[in-house]
């Protein structure tokens, strides 16, 4: 899991890139708290071969990335 809450872009994208590069996970949960982060992480994830499901919980978002 990548907890990127409290960080502004591009930091959440960089955190996800590092997690993908280090482990090449089939599934990855990402927590963010800004809509722009959802958009940017989604763009990176799709370009890296992941499907993305976003679940909003108040002011936070849980993103489920799956290959």
Secondary structure, DSSP 4 states (H G I P E B T S, - for coil): -EE-TT--TTHHHHHHHHHHHHH--SEEEEEES-HHHHHHHHHHHHHTT-EEEEEEETTEEEEEEE-
